[in-house]
Amino acid sequence: MSKSSRGFGFGRRSGTVTVIEQKVLRTTARNARIAFIITALIVGILAMTVASDHMHPILAGLLAIPIAFVAGAFVWTLVRIWPVLRVLWWWTPEISASMALVYGWIALANATPAIITFAVMAPLVGIPAAVPAIRRRVTALGWCFIVRHRLRVCFSQFIIANKSGSLPLILWAHPTPVGERVWVYLRPGLSLSRLQDRLEEIAVACHAKSALVELASKGEKAAYLRFDIKRREVLTAQVSSPLPGVIDTENMPHAYTAPTDVPTALDLPDVPAEPPFATAAKSATSPNGKKAAKAAPAADTFDEDDLWD
């Protein structure tokens, strides 16, 4: 789709607005032809096989030709218009909201008396603007629409897709306490590890603080991913706690007070150490007071040097 515009004081300029890439169109046309041929052959053979049981084979072949052509044309149409369907899917929320706004405004403009228009428009505009909770909810939903398009820009600008230029299918998004969560189904040519290397660039494109990507669930395929776009911190916010209204603060036991004098060492009595020869003399006597079979020599006969040796 091309258009020409005249700049304000800069002369005439011509620009091109690309809705679908040329590479995607060429790839889609080639895939549509292949799909038409394969579908027509398979459906034609199956139709002729089934019809030959009820009629002459020549009549069965003549009947199978239009059936095969219709089936092939149907598949060709689906493959050929798939890029357009994908673009319409990306813009479905905006298209639906625009149509509801236009037709709703026309219906209200034709309504009589004018008090009906005021009675309908006042709550639709005034309540979200006056109630903070509803206003934050509407803003969060708006960011979900924006993030879907920003992710599409990321895939088309700096994330390399497959050779045919097919972009991943961005499914849906919903708000979270810290931002938005978006589900994406990848096409061949991308993987989780490659996207994890571009998270900083994705966060910049989505006007967020950070971005995370992981598998949507443990049991799903590797192509089904979940993006978490983080815009704010919620763990540092102050929240009201219901505990003061539940706990009886008047009858609570006193809190434990730690002693101020903390000992720095064990206060134990001094025990004099016995000389080694006294211990040896004690071991020569049995517990019942009798001497052992081989009594140790007396303490006074020990040579102190020999004992220490």
C-alpha positions as CSV (number, residue, x, y, z in Angstrom):
1,M,0.0,0.0,0.0
2,S,1.7,3.2,-1.1
3,K,0.7,6.8,-0.7
4,S,2.1,10.3,-1.5
5,S,2.1,13.2,0.9
6,R,3.2,16.8,0.7
7,G,5.4,18.0,3.5
8,F,5.0,21.3,5.2
9,G,7.7,23.4,3.5
10,F,9.8,20.4,2.6
11,G,8.5,19.7,-0.8
12,R,6.8,16.6,-2.0
13,R,7.6,13.3,-0.4
14,S,6.5,9.8,-1.2
15,G,6.3,7.0,1.4
16,T,5.3,3.4,1.5
17,V,3.4,1.8,4.3
18,T,4.1,-1.9,4.3
19,V,1.4,-4.1,5.8
20,I,2.8,-7.5,4.6
21,E,6.4,-8.0,3.6
22,Q,7.2,-8.9,0.0
23,K,9.2,-11.9,1.2
24,V,6.2,-13.2,3.1
25,L,4.0,-12.7,0.1
26,R,6.3,-14.7,-2.2
27,T,6.7,-17.5,0.4
28,T,2.9,-17.6,0.9
29,A,2.2,-17.8,-2.8
30,R,4.7,-20.7,-3.2
31,N,3.2,-22.5,-0.2
32,A,-0.3,-22.0,-1.5
33,R,0.5,-23.5,-4.9
34,I,2.2,-26.5,-3.2
35,A,-0.8,-26.9,-0.9
36,F,-3.3,-26.8,-3.8
37,I,-1.5,-29.5,-5.8
38,I,-1.0,-31.9,-2.8
39,T,-4.6,-31.4,-1.5
40,A,-6.1,-31.8,-5.0
41,L,-4.2,-35.0,-5.6
42,I,-5.0,-36.6,-2.3
43,V,-8.6,-35.6,-2.3
44,G,-9.0,-36.6,-5.9
45,I,-7.6,-40.1,-5.4
46,L,-9.7,-40.7,-2.3
47,A,-12.8,-39.4,-4.0
48,M,-12.3,-41.6,-7.1
49,T,-11.6,-44.6,-4.9
50,V,-14.7,-44.2,-2.9
51,A,-16.9,-43.4,-5.9
52,S,-15.6,-46.3,-8.0
53,D,-17.4,-48.7,-5.7
54,H,-20.7,-47.2,-6.7
55,M,-20.3,-46.3,-10.3
56,H,-18.1,-46.8,-13.3
57,P,-14.4,-45.8,-12.8
58,I,-14.6,-43.2,-15.6
59,L,-17.6,-41.6,-14.0
60,A,-15.8,-41.8,-10.6
61,G,-12.8,-39.9,-12.1
62,L,-15.1,-37.3,-13.6
63,L,-16.8,-36.8,-10.2
64,A,-13.5,-36.7,-8.4
65,I,-12.1,-33.8,-10.5
66,P,-14.4,-31.0,-9.2
67,I,-14.2,-32.3,-5.7
68,A,-10.4,-32.2,-5.8
69,F,-10.5,-28.8,-7.3
70,V,-12.8,-27.4,-4.6
71,A,-10.8,-28.9,-1.8
72,G,-7.5,-27.6,-3.3
73,A,-8.9,-24.2,-3.9
74,F,-10.1,-24.0,-0.3
75,V,-6.7,-24.9,1.1
76,W,-5.0,-22.5,-1.4
77,T,-7.2,-19.7,-0.1
78,L,-6.4,-20.4,3.5
79,V,-2.7,-20.5,2.9
80,R,-2.8,-17.4,0.7
81,I,-4.7,-15.2,3.0
82,W,-3.0,-16.4,6.2
83,P,-0.7,-13.2,6.4
84,V,-3.8,-11.1,6.2
85,L,-5.6,-13.2,8.8
86,R,-2.6,-12.8,11.1
87,V,-2.6,-9.1,10.8
88,L,-6.3,-9.0,11.5
89,W,-5.7,-11.1,14.6
90,W,-3.1,-8.7,15.8
91,W,-5.5,-5.8,15.5
92,T,-8.7,-7.6,16.5
93,P,-9.1,-5.7,19.9
94,E,-8.5,-2.3,18.3
95,I,-10.9,-3.1,15.4
96,S,-13.6,-4.3,17.8
97,A,-13.2,-1.3,20.0
98,S,-13.3,1.1,17.1
99,M,-16.4,-0.5,15.6
100,A,-18.2,-0.5,19.0
101,L,-17.3,3.2,19.5
102,V,-18.5,4.2,16.0
103,Y,-21.7,2.2,15.9
104,G,-22.4,3.1,19.5
105,W,-22.0,6.8,18.9
106,I,-24.2,6.6,15.8
107,A,-26.9,4.8,17.8
108,L,-26.7,7.3,20.6
109,A,-26.7,10.3,18.2
110,N,-29.9,9.0,16.6
111,A,-31.5,8.4,20.0
112,T,-34.2,10.9,21.2
113,P,-34.3,12.5,23.6
114,A,-30.7,13.7,24.3
115,I,-31.0,12.7,28.0
116,I,-30.6,9.1,26.9
117,T,-27.2,9.9,25.3
118,F,-26.1,11.7,28.5
119,A,-27.3,8.9,30.7
120,V,-25.3,6.3,28.8
121,M,-22.1,8.4,28.2
122,A,-21.8,9.8,31.7
123,P,-21.2,6.4,33.4
124,L,-19.0,5.1,30.6
125,V,-16.7,8.1,30.9
126,G,-17.2,9.4,34.4
127,I,-17.0,6.2,36.4
128,P,-13.6,5.1,35.1
129,A,-12.2,8.6,35.5
130,A,-13.6,9.0,39.1
131,V,-12.9,5.6,40.5
132,P,-9.1,4.9,40.9
133,A,-9.5,1.1,40.8
134,I,-11.4,1.1,37.6
135,R,-9.1,3.6,36.1
136,R,-6.0,1.5,36.9
137,R,-7.8,-1.5,35.4
138,V,-8.6,0.2,32.2
139,T,-5.0,1.5,32.0
140,A,-3.6,-2.0,32.5
141,L,-5.8,-3.4,29.7
142,G,-4.6,-0.6,27.4
143,W,-1.0,-1.6,28.1
144,C,-1.8,-5.1,27.2
145,F,-2.8,-4.0,23.7
146,I,0.3,-1.8,23.4
147,V,2.6,-4.6,24.5
148,R,1.3,-7.0,21.9
149,H,2.2,-4.6,19.2
150,R,5.5,-3.7,20.7
151,L,6.5,-7.4,20.8
152,R,5.5,-7.7,17.1
153,V,7.8,-4.8,16.4
154,C,10.6,-6.6,18.2
155,F,10.1,-9.7,16.1
156,S,10.0,-7.8,12.9
157,Q,12.9,-5.3,13.6
158,F,15.8,-6.9,15.5
159,I,14.8,-10.6,16.2
160,I,15.7,-12.7,13.3
161,A,12.8,-14.9,12.2
162,N,12.9,-17.8,9.7
163,K,14.0,-17.4,6.1
164,S,10.5,-16.9,4.8
165,G,10.0,-13.9,7.2
166,S,7.1,-15.4,9.1
167,L,6.7,-13.8,12.5
168,P,5.6,-15.7,15.7
169,L,2.0,-15.7,16.5
170,I,1.2,-13.4,19.4
171,L,-1.8,-14.9,21.1
172,W,-3.2,-12.9,24.0
173,A,-2.2,-10.8,27.0
174,H,-3.5,-10.0,30.4
175,P,-2.4,-7.6,33.2
176,T,-0.4,-8.7,36.2
177,P,0.5,-6.9,39.4
178,V,3.9,-5.9,38.0
179,G,3.0,-5.4,34.3
180,E,1.7,-7.7,31.5
181,R,1.9,-11.3,30.6
182,V,1.8,-12.3,26.9
183,W,1.7,-15.8,25.3
184,V,3.5,-16.3,22.0
185,Y,3.7,-19.3,19.7
186,L,7.0,-19.4,17.9
187,R,7.6,-20.3,14.3
188,P,10.6,-22.4,13.1
189,G,13.8,-20.3,13.3
190,L,13.4,-19.0,16.9
191,S,14.0,-20.6,20.3
192,L,13.8,-19.8,24.0
193,S,17.6,-19.4,24.4
194,R,17.8,-16.9,21.5
195,L,15.0,-14.8,23.0
196,Q,16.7,-14.8,26.4
197,D,19.7,-13.1,24.9
198,R,17.5,-10.2,23.7
199,L,15.5,-9.5,26.8
200,E,17.0,-6.1,27.5
201,E,16.1,-4.9,24.0
202,I,12.6,-6.3,24.4
203,A,12.2,-4.4,27.7
204,V,13.3,-1.2,26.0
205,A,10.9,-1.7,23.1
206,C,8.0,-2.3,25.5
207,H,8.9,0.7,27.7
208,A,9.4,-1.5,30.7
209,K,12.0,-2.1,33.4
210,S,12.7,-5.7,32.5
211,A,11.4,-8.7,30.6
212,L,11.3,-12.4,31.2
213,V,10.5,-15.3,28.9
214,E,10.0,-18.9,29.8
215,L,8.0,-21.9,28.7
216,A,4.2,-21.5,29.2
217,S,4.1,-24.7,31.2
218,K,6.2,-27.7,31.8
219,G,4.0,-30.0,29.7
220,E,3.7,-27.8,26.7
221,K,5.9,-27.6,23.6
222,A,9.1,-25.6,23.3
223,A,7.4,-23.2,20.9
224,Y,4.7,-22.1,23.3
225,L,6.3,-19.3,25.4
226,R,5.2,-16.8,28.0
227,F,6.6,-13.2,28.2
228,D,6.4,-11.4,31.5
229,I,6.8,-7.6,31.1
230,K,7.8,-6.0,34.4
231,R,7.0,-2.3,34.9
232,R,6.9,-1.8,38.6
233,E,8.0,-3.2,41.9
234,V,5.2,-4.5,44.2
235,L,7.3,-6.1,47.0
236,T,8.5,-2.7,48.2
237,A,5.1,-1.1,48.5
238,Q,3.4,-0.6,51.9
239,V,0.2,-2.6,52.3
240,S,-2.3,-2.6,55.1
241,S,-2.3,-5.7,57.3
242,P,-5.4,-7.3,59.0
243,L,-3.3,-8.6,61.9
244,P,-3.9,-5.6,64.2
245,G,-7.6,-6.2,64.2
246,V,-7.2,-9.9,64.9
247,I,-4.5,-10.0,67.6
248,D,-5.5,-8.8,71.1
249,T,-2.7,-6.3,71.8
250,E,-3.8,-5.6,75.4
251,N,-3.5,-9.1,76.7
252,M,-0.3,-10.0,74.9
253,P,2.6,-11.4,77.0
254,H,5.5,-9.1,77.6
255,A,8.2,-9.4,75.1
256,Y,11.4,-11.2,76.1
257,T,14.1,-8.8,77.2
258,A,17.6,-10.0,76.7
259,P,20.0,-9.6,79.7
260,T,22.3,-6.6,79.6
261,D,25.3,-8.5,81.2
262,V,26.4,-11.0,78.7
263,P,29.2,-13.3,80.0
264,T,32.3,-13.3,77.9
265,A,34.0,-16.4,79.4
266,L,33.1,-19.5,81.6
267,D,33.5,-18.8,85.3
268,L,34.9,-22.2,86.4
269,P,36.9,-23.0,89.6
270,D,40.6,-23.7,89.1
271,V,41.5,-27.4,89.4
272,P,45.1,-28.1,90.2
273,A,46.8,-30.5,87.8
274,E,48.2,-33.7,89.3
275,P,51.8,-34.8,88.5
276,P,52.2,-37.6,86.1
277,F,53.8,-40.0,88.6
278,A,50.8,-39.7,90.9
279,T,48.4,-40.8,88.1
280,A,50.7,-43.8,87.4
281,A,50.6,-44.8,91.1
282,K,46.8,-44.7,91.1
283,S,46.5,-46.9,88.1
284,A,48.6,-49.6,89.9
285,T,45.8,-50.1,92.4
286,S,42.6,-51.8,91.5
287,P,39.2,-50.2,92.2
288,N,38.6,-52.5,95.3
289,G,41.8,-51.2,97.0
290,K,43.9,-54.2,96.2
291,K,47.1,-54.0,94.3
292,A,47.2,-55.2,90.8
293,A,49.2,-58.3,89.7
294,K,52.0,-56.3,88.5
295,A,52.3,-53.3,90.7
296,A,54.0,-50.2,89.4
297,P,57.2,-49.1,91.2
298,A,56.8,-46.6,94.0
299,A,56.6,-42.9,93.3
300,D,59.9,-42.1,94.9
301,T,61.8,-44.7,92.8
302,F,60.8,-43.1,89.5
303,D,63.4,-41.1,87.8
304,E,61.7,-38.0,86.6
305,D,63.7,-37.9,83.4
306,D,62.9,-41.5,82.5
307,L,59.2,-41.0,83.2
308,W,59.0,-38.0,80.8
309,D,61.0,-40.0,78.2
